[in-house]
């Protein structure tokens, strides 16, 4: 029989300990999980930007300052009303970025001393539409003590309707606020839900303090 291998060489043929294998496998798994989380996060954020795009940022910031509104509030309304399409026209005849009816536009033009020269076609102009729409949104926010839910209800259903809801104990327990779940009109309830979601998303995704269009990372 041949000579046995030296002790030092025989050690190389010993099976690796399960713990040694775990020391290799665990870091690899951790790396794969970290990469998966990173790419899923990036995908989700990219998807969020696609769902909540932003155009006319400078105009929105300008009007927010002029009319004491949050820019993400304006962006939320524009996104839900027209998806930032200045030429949008609803089946009812509402026009432009913030979907203003011609009759409402004429009334709003009067707030700026422009009623004599008002042309409904001006509602397709982004600057004019945002000026009128933001004035109206500011007016509603002031009327309802800066309550976004009430102002949003009024933007959709009319302030007269909201006043009736506030006077109804079945809708408003305190006569000052309305729980979104208690909004009587299904279409208004859906609209408020969309606005509130977009309000949070625009505040989260975009930096309205910068002049550029870059989003927060």
PyMOL commands that place a pseudoatom at each C-alpha (Angstrom):
pseudoatom trace, name=CA, resn=UNK, resi=1, chain=A, elem=C, hetatm=0, pos=[0.000, 0.000, 0.000]
pseudoatom trace, name=CA, resn=UNK, resi=2, chain=A, elem=C, hetatm=0, pos=[1.194, 3.545, -0.733]
pseudoatom trace, name=CA, resn=UNK, resi=3, chain=A, elem=C, hetatm=0, pos=[2.267, 5.904, 1.954]
pseudoatom trace, name=CA, resn=UNK, resi=4, chain=A, elem=C, hetatm=0, pos=[-0.520, 7.915, 3.568]
pseudoatom trace, name=CA, resn=UNK, resi=5, chain=A, elem=C, hetatm=0, pos=[-0.786, 11.615, 2.831]
pseudoatom trace, name=CA, resn=UNK, resi=6, chain=A, elem=C, hetatm=0, pos=[0.884, 13.967, 5.249]
pseudoatom trace, name=CA, resn=UNK, resi=7, chain=A, elem=C, hetatm=0, pos=[-1.400, 15.336, 7.978]
pseudoatom trace, name=CA, resn=UNK, resi=8, chain=A, elem=C, hetatm=0, pos=[-1.193, 18.881, 6.605]
pseudoatom trace, name=CA, resn=UNK, resi=9, chain=A, elem=C, hetatm=0, pos=[-2.476, 17.809, 3.207]
pseudoatom trace, name=CA, resn=UNK, resi=10, chain=A, elem=C, hetatm=0, pos=[-5.220, 15.597, 4.602]
pseudoatom trace, name=CA, resn=UNK, resi=11, chain=A, elem=C, hetatm=0, pos=[-6.828, 18.639, 6.231]
pseudoatom trace, name=CA, resn=UNK, resi=12, chain=A, elem=C, hetatm=0, pos=[-7.691, 20.035, 2.803]
pseudoatom trace, name=CA, resn=UNK, resi=13, chain=A, elem=C, hetatm=0, pos=[-10.063, 17.165, 2.236]
pseudoatom trace, name=CA, resn=UNK, resi=14, chain=A, elem=C, hetatm=0, pos=[-12.176, 17.826, 5.291]
pseudoatom trace, name=CA, resn=UNK, resi=15, chain=A, elem=C, hetatm=0, pos=[-15.765, 18.932, 4.614]
pseudoatom trace, name=CA, resn=UNK, resi=16, chain=A, elem=C, hetatm=0, pos=[-16.523, 22.595, 5.248]
pseudoatom trace, name=CA, resn=UNK, resi=17, chain=A, elem=C, hetatm=0, pos=[-18.579, 23.344, 8.335]
pseudoatom trace, name=CA, resn=UNK, resi=18, chain=A, elem=C, hetatm=0, pos=[-22.251, 24.339, 7.757]
pseudoatom trace, name=CA, resn=UNK, resi=19, chain=A, elem=C, hetatm=0, pos=[-21.501, 27.503, 9.696]
pseudoatom trace, name=CA, resn=UNK, resi=20, chain=A, elem=C, hetatm=0, pos=[-18.783, 28.390, 7.209]
pseudoatom trace, name=CA, resn=UNK, resi=21, chain=A, elem=C, hetatm=0, pos=[-21.259, 28.056, 4.365]
pseudoatom trace, name=CA, resn=UNK, resi=22, chain=A, elem=C, hetatm=0, pos=[-23.731, 30.269, 6.196]
pseudoatom trace, name=CA, resn=UNK, resi=23, chain=A, elem=C, hetatm=0, pos=[-21.081, 32.947, 6.559]
pseudoatom trace, name=CA, resn=UNK, resi=24, chain=A, elem=C, hetatm=0, pos=[-20.946, 33.063, 2.760]
pseudoatom trace, name=CA, resn=UNK, resi=25, chain=A, elem=C, hetatm=0, pos=[-24.643, 32.618, 1.994]
pseudoatom trace, name=CA, resn=UNK, resi=26, chain=A, elem=C, hetatm=0, pos=[-26.059, 35.167, 4.460]
pseudoatom trace, name=CA, resn=UNK, resi=27, chain=A, elem=C, hetatm=0, pos=[-24.097, 38.199, 3.120]
pseudoatom trace, name=CA, resn=UNK, resi=28, chain=A, elem=C, hetatm=0, pos=[-25.056, 37.209, -0.443]
pseudoatom trace, name=CA, resn=UNK, resi=29, chain=A, elem=C, hetatm=0, pos=[-28.731, 37.018, 0.486]
pseudoatom trace, name=CA, resn=UNK, resi=30, chain=A, elem=C, hetatm=0, pos=[-28.514, 40.331, 2.302]
pseudoatom trace, name=CA, resn=UNK, resi=31, chain=A, elem=C, hetatm=0, pos=[-26.967, 41.926, -0.781]
pseudoatom trace, name=CA, resn=UNK, resi=32, chain=A, elem=C, hetatm=0, pos=[-29.683, 40.513, -3.058]
pseudoatom trace, name=CA, resn=UNK, resi=33, chain=A, elem=C, hetatm=0, pos=[-32.425, 41.759, -0.718]
pseudoatom trace, name=CA, resn=UNK, resi=34, chain=A, elem=C, hetatm=0, pos=[-30.840, 45.221, -0.527]
pseudoatom trace, name=CA, resn=UNK, resi=35, chain=A, elem=C, hetatm=0, pos=[-30.637, 45.398, -4.327]
pseudoatom trace, name=CA, resn=UNK, resi=36, chain=A, elem=C, hetatm=0, pos=[-34.246, 44.266, -4.667]
pseudoatom trace, name=CA, resn=UNK, resi=37, chain=A, elem=C, hetatm=0, pos=[-35.439, 46.881, -2.173]
pseudoatom trace, name=CA, resn=UNK, resi=38, chain=A, elem=C, hetatm=0, pos=[-33.427, 49.571, -3.964]
pseudoatom trace, name=CA, resn=UNK, resi=39, chain=A, elem=C, hetatm=0, pos=[-34.796, 48.773, -7.410]
pseudoatom trace, name=CA, resn=UNK, resi=40, chain=A, elem=C, hetatm=0, pos=[-38.366, 48.320, -6.177]
pseudoatom trace, name=CA, resn=UNK, resi=41, chain=A, elem=C, hetatm=0, pos=[-38.098, 51.712, -4.449]
pseudoatom trace, name=CA, resn=UNK, resi=42, chain=A, elem=C, hetatm=0, pos=[-36.770, 53.326, -7.610]
pseudoatom trace, name=CA, resn=UNK, resi=43, chain=A, elem=C, hetatm=0, pos=[-39.551, 51.740, -9.670]
pseudoatom trace, name=CA, resn=UNK, resi=44, chain=A, elem=C, hetatm=0, pos=[-42.230, 52.884, -7.249]
pseudoatom trace, name=CA, resn=UNK, resi=45, chain=A, elem=C, hetatm=0, pos=[-40.900, 56.432, -7.264]
pseudoatom trace, name=CA, resn=UNK, resi=46, chain=A, elem=C, hetatm=0, pos=[-40.691, 56.486, -11.058]
pseudoatom trace, name=CA, resn=UNK, resi=47, chain=A, elem=C, hetatm=0, pos=[-44.270, 55.228, -11.199]
pseudoatom trace, name=CA, resn=UNK, resi=48, chain=A, elem=C, hetatm=0, pos=[-45.328, 57.924, -8.717]
pseudoatom trace, name=CA, resn=UNK, resi=49, chain=A, elem=C, hetatm=0, pos=[-43.822, 60.654, -10.916]
pseudoatom trace, name=CA, resn=UNK, resi=50, chain=A, elem=C, hetatm=0, pos=[-45.703, 59.269, -13.905]
pseudoatom trace, name=CA, resn=UNK, resi=51, chain=A, elem=C, hetatm=0, pos=[-48.959, 59.217, -11.965]
pseudoatom trace, name=CA, resn=UNK, resi=52, chain=A, elem=C, hetatm=0, pos=[-48.400, 62.706, -10.546]
pseudoatom trace, name=CA, resn=UNK, resi=53, chain=A, elem=C, hetatm=0, pos=[-46.614, 64.747, -13.214]
pseudoatom trace, name=CA, resn=UNK, resi=54, chain=A, elem=C, hetatm=0, pos=[-45.965, 68.457, -12.813]
pseudoatom trace, name=CA, resn=UNK, resi=55, chain=A, elem=C, hetatm=0, pos=[-46.160, 71.160, -15.468]
pseudoatom trace, name=CA, resn=UNK, resi=56, chain=A, elem=C, hetatm=0, pos=[-46.357, 74.964, -15.146]
pseudoatom trace, name=CA, resn=UNK, resi=57, chain=A, elem=C, hetatm=0, pos=[-44.346, 74.779, -11.938]
pseudoatom trace, name=CA, resn=UNK, resi=58, chain=A, elem=C, hetatm=0, pos=[-43.172, 78.410, -12.032]
pseudoatom trace, name=CA, resn=UNK, resi=59, chain=A, elem=C, hetatm=0, pos=[-46.702, 79.684, -12.637]
pseudoatom trace, name=CA, resn=UNK, resi=60, chain=A, elem=C, hetatm=0, pos=[-48.060, 77.497, -9.852]
pseudoatom trace, name=CA, resn=UNK, resi=61, chain=A, elem=C, hetatm=0, pos=[-45.445, 78.747, -7.383]
pseudoatom trace, name=CA, resn=UNK, resi=62, chain=A, elem=C, hetatm=0, pos=[-46.118, 82.335, -8.462]
pseudoatom trace, name=CA, resn=UNK, resi=63, chain=A, elem=C, hetatm=0, pos=[-49.881, 82.000, -7.959]
pseudoatom trace, name=CA, resn=UNK, resi=64, chain=A, elem=C, hetatm=0, pos=[-49.407, 80.159, -4.669]
pseudoatom trace, name=CA, resn=UNK, resi=65, chain=A, elem=C, hetatm=0, pos=[-47.466, 83.135, -3.320]
pseudoatom trace, name=CA, resn=UNK, resi=66, chain=A, elem=C, hetatm=0, pos=[-49.902, 85.643, -4.793]
pseudoatom trace, name=CA, resn=UNK, resi=67, chain=A, elem=C, hetatm=0, pos=[-53.014, 83.963, -3.404]
pseudoatom trace, name=CA, resn=UNK, resi=68, chain=A, elem=C, hetatm=0, pos=[-51.612, 82.504, -0.165]
pseudoatom trace, name=CA, resn=UNK, resi=69, chain=A, elem=C, hetatm=0, pos=[-52.039, 78.878, -1.188]
pseudoatom trace, name=CA, resn=UNK, resi=70, chain=A, elem=C, hetatm=0, pos=[-49.827, 75.816, -0.950]
pseudoatom trace, name=CA, resn=UNK, resi=71, chain=A, elem=C, hetatm=0, pos=[-48.331, 75.063, -4.402]
pseudoatom trace, name=CA, resn=UNK, resi=72, chain=A, elem=C, hetatm=0, pos=[-48.956, 71.335, -3.961]
pseudoatom trace, name=CA, resn=UNK, resi=73, chain=A, elem=C, hetatm=0, pos=[-52.620, 72.150, -3.343]
pseudoatom trace, name=CA, resn=UNK, resi=74, chain=A, elem=C, hetatm=0, pos=[-52.827, 73.960, -6.660]
pseudoatom trace, name=CA, resn=UNK, resi=75, chain=A, elem=C, hetatm=0, pos=[-50.939, 71.165, -8.412]
pseudoatom trace, name=CA, resn=UNK, resi=76, chain=A, elem=C, hetatm=0, pos=[-53.345, 68.608, -6.949]
pseudoatom trace, name=CA, resn=UNK, resi=77, chain=A, elem=C, hetatm=0, pos=[-56.375, 70.505, -8.256]
pseudoatom trace, name=CA, resn=UNK, resi=78, chain=A, elem=C, hetatm=0, pos=[-54.854, 70.959, -11.720]
pseudoatom trace, name=CA, resn=UNK, resi=79, chain=A, elem=C, hetatm=0, pos=[-53.852, 67.307, -11.919]
pseudoatom trace, name=CA, resn=UNK, resi=80, chain=A, elem=C, hetatm=0, pos=[-57.328, 66.091, -10.941]
pseudoatom trace, name=CA, resn=UNK, resi=81, chain=A, elem=C, hetatm=0, pos=[-59.198, 68.648, -13.037]
pseudoatom trace, name=CA, resn=UNK, resi=82, chain=A, elem=C, hetatm=0, pos=[-57.285, 68.618, -16.320]
pseudoatom trace, name=CA, resn=UNK, resi=83, chain=A, elem=C, hetatm=0, pos=[-54.126, 66.488, -15.998]
pseudoatom trace, name=CA, resn=UNK, resi=84, chain=A, elem=C, hetatm=0, pos=[-52.214, 69.701, -16.822]
pseudoatom trace, name=CA, resn=UNK, resi=85, chain=A, elem=C, hetatm=0, pos=[-53.865, 70.009, -20.230]
pseudoatom trace, name=CA, resn=UNK, resi=86, chain=A, elem=C, hetatm=0, pos=[-54.562, 73.741, -20.821]
pseudoatom trace, name=CA, resn=UNK, resi=87, chain=A, elem=C, hetatm=0, pos=[-56.961, 72.895, -23.654]
pseudoatom trace, name=CA, resn=UNK, resi=88, chain=A, elem=C, hetatm=0, pos=[-59.099, 70.511, -21.608]
pseudoatom trace, name=CA, resn=UNK, resi=89, chain=A, elem=C, hetatm=0, pos=[-62.867, 70.972, -21.925]
pseudoatom trace, name=CA, resn=UNK, resi=90, chain=A, elem=C, hetatm=0, pos=[-65.355, 69.004, -19.863]
pseudoatom trace, name=CA, resn=UNK, resi=91, chain=A, elem=C, hetatm=0, pos=[-68.695, 67.698, -21.111]
pseudoatom trace, name=CA, resn=UNK, resi=92, chain=A, elem=C, hetatm=0, pos=[-70.319, 70.475, -19.056]
pseudoatom trace, name=CA, resn=UNK, resi=93, chain=A, elem=C, hetatm=0, pos=[-68.174, 73.141, -20.714]
pseudoatom trace, name=CA, resn=UNK, resi=94, chain=A, elem=C, hetatm=0, pos=[-65.553, 73.789, -18.007]
pseudoatom trace, name=CA, resn=UNK, resi=95, chain=A, elem=C, hetatm=0, pos=[-62.278, 74.948, -19.513]
pseudoatom trace, name=CA, resn=UNK, resi=96, chain=A, elem=C, hetatm=0, pos=[-58.553, 74.934, -18.979]
pseudoatom trace, name=CA, resn=UNK, resi=97, chain=A, elem=C, hetatm=0, pos=[-56.168, 73.824, -16.280]
pseudoatom trace, name=CA, resn=UNK, resi=98, chain=A, elem=C, hetatm=0, pos=[-58.501, 74.334, -13.316]
pseudoatom trace, name=CA, resn=UNK, resi=99, chain=A, elem=C, hetatm=0, pos=[-61.701, 73.631, -15.302]
pseudoatom trace, name=CA, resn=UNK, resi=100, chain=A, elem=C, hetatm=0, pos=[-63.552, 76.913, -14.938]
pseudoatom trace, name=CA, resn=UNK, resi=101, chain=A, elem=C, hetatm=0, pos=[-67.018, 77.369, -16.397]
pseudoatom trace, name=CA, resn=UNK, resi=102, chain=A, elem=C, hetatm=0, pos=[-67.406, 80.420, -18.669]
pseudoatom trace, name=CA, resn=UNK, resi=103, chain=A, elem=C, hetatm=0, pos=[-70.038, 81.972, -16.363]
pseudoatom trace, name=CA, resn=UNK, resi=104, chain=A, elem=C, hetatm=0, pos=[-67.745, 81.505, -13.360]
pseudoatom trace, name=CA, resn=UNK, resi=105, chain=A, elem=C, hetatm=0, pos=[-64.896, 82.903, -15.415]
pseudoatom trace, name=CA, resn=UNK, resi=106, chain=A, elem=C, hetatm=0, pos=[-66.909, 86.053, -16.134]
pseudoatom trace, name=CA, resn=UNK, resi=107, chain=A, elem=C, hetatm=0, pos=[-67.638, 86.437, -12.408]
pseudoatom trace, name=CA, resn=UNK, resi=108, chain=A, elem=C, hetatm=0, pos=[-63.973, 85.918, -11.548]
pseudoatom trace, name=CA, resn=UNK, resi=109, chain=A, elem=C, hetatm=0, pos=[-62.876, 88.377, -14.226]
pseudoatom trace, name=CA, resn=UNK, resi=110, chain=A, elem=C, hetatm=0, pos=[-64.935, 90.964, -12.383]
pseudoatom trace, name=CA, resn=UNK, resi=111, chain=A, elem=C, hetatm=0, pos=[-62.777, 90.447, -9.279]
pseudoatom trace, name=CA, resn=UNK, resi=112, chain=A, elem=C, hetatm=0, pos=[-59.861, 91.763, -11.306]
pseudoatom trace, name=CA, resn=UNK, resi=113, chain=A, elem=C, hetatm=0, pos=[-61.787, 94.524, -13.088]
pseudoatom trace, name=CA, resn=UNK, resi=114, chain=A, elem=C, hetatm=0, pos=[-61.594, 92.563, -16.338]
pseudoatom trace, name=CA, resn=UNK, resi=115, chain=A, elem=C, hetatm=0, pos=[-65.266, 91.783, -16.882]
pseudoatom trace, name=CA, resn=UNK, resi=116, chain=A, elem=C, hetatm=0, pos=[-65.667, 94.235, -19.770]
pseudoatom trace, name=CA, resn=UNK, resi=117, chain=A, elem=C, hetatm=0, pos=[-62.958, 92.530, -21.808]
pseudoatom trace, name=CA, resn=UNK, resi=118, chain=A, elem=C, hetatm=0, pos=[-63.592, 88.976, -20.673]
pseudoatom trace, name=CA, resn=UNK, resi=119, chain=A, elem=C, hetatm=0, pos=[-63.514, 86.343, -23.395]
pseudoatom trace, name=CA, resn=UNK, resi=120, chain=A, elem=C, hetatm=0, pos=[-64.291, 82.729, -22.410]
pseudoatom trace, name=CA, resn=UNK, resi=121, chain=A, elem=C, hetatm=0, pos=[-61.461, 81.630, -24.704]
pseudoatom trace, name=CA, resn=UNK, resi=122, chain=A, elem=C, hetatm=0, pos=[-59.062, 83.252, -22.218]
pseudoatom trace, name=CA, resn=UNK, resi=123, chain=A, elem=C, hetatm=0, pos=[-59.759, 80.352, -19.865]
pseudoatom trace, name=CA, resn=UNK, resi=124, chain=A, elem=C, hetatm=0, pos=[-57.542, 78.226, -22.100]
pseudoatom trace, name=CA, resn=UNK, resi=125, chain=A, elem=C, hetatm=0, pos=[-54.612, 80.514, -21.315]
pseudoatom trace, name=CA, resn=UNK, resi=126, chain=A, elem=C, hetatm=0, pos=[-52.647, 78.893, -18.432]
pseudoatom trace, name=CA, resn=UNK, resi=127, chain=A, elem=C, hetatm=0, pos=[-51.760, 82.174, -16.720]
pseudoatom trace, name=CA, resn=UNK, resi=128, chain=A, elem=C, hetatm=0, pos=[-55.333, 83.489, -16.838]
pseudoatom trace, name=CA, resn=UNK, resi=129, chain=A, elem=C, hetatm=0, pos=[-56.861, 80.179, -15.801]
pseudoatom trace, name=CA, resn=UNK, resi=130, chain=A, elem=C, hetatm=0, pos=[-54.508, 79.764, -12.844]
pseudoatom trace, name=CA, resn=UNK, resi=131, chain=A, elem=C, hetatm=0, pos=[-55.069, 83.371, -11.769]
pseudoatom trace, name=CA, resn=UNK, resi=132, chain=A, elem=C, hetatm=0, pos=[-58.849, 82.992, -11.719]
pseudoatom trace, name=CA, resn=UNK, resi=133, chain=A, elem=C, hetatm=0, pos=[-58.821, 79.450, -10.328]
pseudoatom trace, name=CA, resn=UNK, resi=134, chain=A, elem=C, hetatm=0, pos=[-56.385, 80.283, -7.533]
pseudoatom trace, name=CA, resn=UNK, resi=135, chain=A, elem=C, hetatm=0, pos=[-58.333, 83.381, -6.548]
pseudoatom trace, name=CA, resn=UNK, resi=136, chain=A, elem=C, hetatm=0, pos=[-61.433, 81.214, -6.254]
pseudoatom trace, name=CA, resn=UNK, resi=137, chain=A, elem=C, hetatm=0, pos=[-59.593, 78.481, -4.342]
pseudoatom trace, name=CA, resn=UNK, resi=138, chain=A, elem=C, hetatm=0, pos=[-58.217, 81.079, -1.935]
pseudoatom trace, name=CA, resn=UNK, resi=139, chain=A, elem=C, hetatm=0, pos=[-61.717, 82.485, -1.475]
pseudoatom trace, name=CA, resn=UNK, resi=140, chain=A, elem=C, hetatm=0, pos=[-63.054, 79.037, -0.621]
pseudoatom trace, name=CA, resn=UNK, resi=141, chain=A, elem=C, hetatm=0, pos=[-60.189, 78.313, 1.790]
pseudoatom trace, name=CA, resn=UNK, resi=142, chain=A, elem=C, hetatm=0, pos=[-60.863, 81.601, 3.582]
pseudoatom trace, name=CA, resn=UNK, resi=143, chain=A, elem=C, hetatm=0, pos=[-64.604, 80.917, 3.658]
pseudoatom trace, name=CA, resn=UNK, resi=144, chain=A, elem=C, hetatm=0, pos=[-64.051, 77.528, 5.291]
pseudoatom trace, name=CA, resn=UNK, resi=145, chain=A, elem=C, hetatm=0, pos=[-61.262, 78.458, 7.727]
pseudoatom trace, name=CA, resn=UNK, resi=146, chain=A, elem=C, hetatm=0, pos=[-58.485, 76.817, 5.657]
pseudoatom trace, name=CA, resn=UNK, resi=147, chain=A, elem=C, hetatm=0, pos=[-60.248, 73.455, 5.749]
pseudoatom trace, name=CA, resn=UNK, resi=148, chain=A, elem=C, hetatm=0, pos=[-59.023, 71.620, 2.648]
pseudoatom trace, name=CA, resn=UNK, resi=149, chain=A, elem=C, hetatm=0, pos=[-61.849, 69.074, 2.708]
pseudoatom trace, name=CA, resn=UNK, resi=150, chain=A, elem=C, hetatm=0, pos=[-64.584, 71.727, 2.782]
pseudoatom trace, name=CA, resn=UNK, resi=151, chain=A, elem=C, hetatm=0, pos=[-62.872, 73.916, 0.178]
pseudoatom trace, name=CA, resn=UNK, resi=152, chain=A, elem=C, hetatm=0, pos=[-62.457, 70.895, -2.088]
pseudoatom trace, name=CA, resn=UNK, resi=153, chain=A, elem=C, hetatm=0, pos=[-66.093, 69.909, -1.662]
pseudoatom trace, name=CA, resn=UNK, resi=154, chain=A, elem=C, hetatm=0, pos=[-67.109, 73.456, -2.546]
pseudoatom trace, name=CA, resn=UNK, resi=155, chain=A, elem=C, hetatm=0, pos=[-64.822, 73.558, -5.593]
pseudoatom trace, name=CA, resn=UNK, resi=156, chain=A, elem=C, hetatm=0, pos=[-66.584, 70.451, -6.892]
pseudoatom trace, name=CA, resn=UNK, resi=157, chain=A, elem=C, hetatm=0, pos=[-70.173, 70.737, -5.649]
pseudoatom trace, name=CA, resn=UNK, resi=158, chain=A, elem=C, hetatm=0, pos=[-70.510, 74.478, -4.946]
pseudoatom trace, name=CA, resn=UNK, resi=159, chain=A, elem=C, hetatm=0, pos=[-70.274, 76.394, -1.696]
pseudoatom trace, name=CA, resn=UNK, resi=160, chain=A, elem=C, hetatm=0, pos=[-74.064, 76.603, -1.386]
pseudoatom trace, name=CA, resn=UNK, resi=161, chain=A, elem=C, hetatm=0, pos=[-74.230, 72.818, -1.314]
pseudoatom trace, name=CA, resn=UNK, resi=162, chain=A, elem=C, hetatm=0, pos=[-71.456, 72.616, 1.282]
pseudoatom trace, name=CA, resn=UNK, resi=163, chain=A, elem=C, hetatm=0, pos=[-73.240, 75.164, 3.477]
pseudoatom trace, name=CA, resn=UNK, resi=164, chain=A, elem=C, hetatm=0, pos=[-76.343, 72.931, 3.404]
pseudoatom trace, name=CA, resn=UNK, resi=165, chain=A, elem=C, hetatm=0, pos=[-74.257, 69.911, 4.346]
pseudoatom trace, name=CA, resn=UNK, resi=166, chain=A, elem=C, hetatm=0, pos=[-72.735, 71.757, 7.292]
pseudoatom trace, name=CA, resn=UNK, resi=167, chain=A, elem=C, hetatm=0, pos=[-76.226, 72.609, 8.505]
pseudoatom trace, name=CA, resn=UNK, resi=168, chain=A, elem=C, hetatm=0, pos=[-77.247, 68.945, 8.381]
pseudoatom trace, name=CA, resn=UNK, resi=169, chain=A, elem=C, hetatm=0, pos=[-76.338, 67.044, 11.606]
pseudoatom trace, name=CA, resn=UNK, resi=170, chain=A, elem=C, hetatm=0, pos=[-76.412, 63.786, 9.654]
pseudoatom trace, name=CA, resn=UNK, resi=171, chain=A, elem=C, hetatm=0, pos=[-73.501, 65.063, 7.560]
pseudoatom trace, name=CA, resn=UNK, resi=172, chain=A, elem=C, hetatm=0, pos=[-71.638, 67.373, 9.951]
pseudoatom trace, name=CA, resn=UNK, resi=173, chain=A, elem=C, hetatm=0, pos=[-71.659, 66.605, 13.659]
pseudoatom trace, name=CA, resn=UNK, resi=174, chain=A, elem=C, hetatm=0, pos=[-70.271, 70.016, 14.656]
pseudoatom trace, name=CA, resn=UNK, resi=175, chain=A, elem=C, hetatm=0, pos=[-71.535, 72.201, 11.820]
pseudoatom trace, name=CA, resn=UNK, resi=176, chain=A, elem=C, hetatm=0, pos=[-67.944, 73.190, 11.012]
pseudoatom trace, name=CA, resn=UNK, resi=177, chain=A, elem=C, hetatm=0, pos=[-66.314, 70.134, 9.503]
pseudoatom trace, name=CA, resn=UNK, resi=178, chain=A, elem=C, hetatm=0, pos=[-67.247, 67.165, 7.344]
pseudoatom trace, name=CA, resn=UNK, resi=179, chain=A, elem=C, hetatm=0, pos=[-65.649, 63.752, 7.550]
pseudoatom trace, name=CA, resn=UNK, resi=180, chain=A, elem=C, hetatm=0, pos=[-64.795, 62.725, 3.963]
pseudoatom trace, name=CA, resn=UNK, resi=181, chain=A, elem=C, hetatm=0, pos=[-66.604, 59.433, 4.620]
pseudoatom trace, name=CA, resn=UNK, resi=182, chain=A, elem=C, hetatm=0, pos=[-69.848, 61.402, 5.249]
pseudoatom trace, name=CA, resn=UNK, resi=183, chain=A, elem=C, hetatm=0, pos=[-69.840, 63.410, 2.012]
pseudoatom trace, name=CA, resn=UNK, resi=184, chain=A, elem=C, hetatm=0, pos=[-73.338, 62.812, 0.548]
pseudoatom trace, name=CA, resn=UNK, resi=185, chain=A, elem=C, hetatm=0, pos=[-72.470, 62.960, -3.160]
pseudoatom trace, name=CA, resn=UNK, resi=186, chain=A, elem=C, hetatm=0, pos=[-70.523, 59.913, -4.361]
pseudoatom trace, name=CA, resn=UNK, resi=187, chain=A, elem=C, hetatm=0, pos=[-68.842, 61.923, -7.125]
pseudoatom trace, name=CA, resn=UNK, resi=188, chain=A, elem=C, hetatm=0, pos=[-67.735, 64.618, -4.658]
pseudoatom trace, name=CA, resn=UNK, resi=189, chain=A, elem=C, hetatm=0, pos=[-66.525, 61.995, -2.182]
pseudoatom trace, name=CA, resn=UNK, resi=190, chain=A, elem=C, hetatm=0, pos=[-64.380, 60.424, -4.926]
pseudoatom trace, name=CA, resn=UNK, resi=191, chain=A, elem=C, hetatm=0, pos=[-63.127, 63.846, -6.020]
pseudoatom trace, name=CA, resn=UNK, resi=192, chain=A, elem=C, hetatm=0, pos=[-62.110, 64.805, -2.474]
pseudoatom trace, name=CA, resn=UNK, resi=193, chain=A, elem=C, hetatm=0, pos=[-60.288, 61.501, -2.038]
pseudoatom trace, name=CA, resn=UNK, resi=194, chain=A, elem=C, hetatm=0, pos=[-58.341, 62.084, -5.262]
pseudoatom trace, name=CA, resn=UNK, resi=195, chain=A, elem=C, hetatm=0, pos=[-57.447, 65.656, -4.279]
pseudoatom trace, name=CA, resn=UNK, resi=196, chain=A, elem=C, hetatm=0, pos=[-56.262, 64.665, -0.800]
pseudoatom trace, name=CA, resn=UNK, resi=197, chain=A, elem=C, hetatm=0, pos=[-54.106, 61.870, -2.211]
pseudoatom trace, name=CA, resn=UNK, resi=198, chain=A, elem=C, hetatm=0, pos=[-52.622, 64.146, -4.867]
pseudoatom trace, name=CA, resn=UNK, resi=199, chain=A, elem=C, hetatm=0, pos=[-52.091, 66.891, -2.259]
pseudoatom trace, name=CA, resn=UNK, resi=200, chain=A, elem=C, hetatm=0, pos=[-49.885, 64.546, -0.219]
pseudoatom trace, name=CA, resn=UNK, resi=201, chain=A, elem=C, hetatm=0, pos=[-48.104, 63.151, -3.284]
pseudoatom trace, name=CA, resn=UNK, resi=202, chain=A, elem=C, hetatm=0, pos=[-47.156, 66.548, -4.705]
pseudoatom trace, name=CA, resn=UNK, resi=203, chain=A, elem=C, hetatm=0, pos=[-45.900, 67.707, -1.323]
pseudoatom trace, name=CA, resn=UNK, resi=204, chain=A, elem=C, hetatm=0, pos=[-43.827, 64.506, -1.022]
pseudoatom trace, name=CA, resn=UNK, resi=205, chain=A, elem=C, hetatm=0, pos=[-42.462, 64.288, -4.553]
pseudoatom trace, name=CA, resn=UNK, resi=206, chain=A, elem=C, hetatm=0, pos=[-41.626, 67.855, -5.569]
pseudoatom trace, name=CA, resn=UNK, resi=207, chain=A, elem=C, hetatm=0, pos=[-39.487, 70.677, -4.252]
pseudoatom trace, name=CA, resn=UNK, resi=208, chain=A, elem=C, hetatm=0, pos=[-41.501, 73.829, -4.851]
pseudoatom trace, name=CA, resn=UNK, resi=209, chain=A, elem=C, hetatm=0, pos=[-38.807, 76.051, -3.309]
pseudoatom trace, name=CA, resn=UNK, resi=210, chain=A, elem=C, hetatm=0, pos=[-36.463, 75.557, -6.275]
pseudoatom trace, name=CA, resn=UNK, resi=211, chain=A, elem=C, hetatm=0, pos=[-36.846, 77.243, -9.645]
pseudoatom trace, name=CA, resn=UNK, resi=212, chain=A, elem=C, hetatm=0, pos=[-36.004, 74.090, -11.571]
pseudoatom trace, name=CA, resn=UNK, resi=213, chain=A, elem=C, hetatm=0, pos=[-38.208, 71.092, -12.200]
pseudoatom trace, name=CA, resn=UNK, resi=214, chain=A, elem=C, hetatm=0, pos=[-36.108, 68.601, -10.266]
pseudoatom trace, name=CA, resn=UNK, resi=215, chain=A, elem=C, hetatm=0, pos=[-37.966, 66.496, -7.765]
pseudoatom trace, name=CA, resn=UNK, resi=216, chain=A, elem=C, hetatm=0, pos=[-36.854, 65.718, -4.275]
pseudoatom trace, name=CA, resn=UNK, resi=217, chain=A, elem=C, hetatm=0, pos=[-34.691, 62.623, -3.923]
for i in range(1, 217): cmd.bond("trace and resi %d" % i, "trace and resi %d" % (i + 1))
show_as sticks, trace
zoom trace
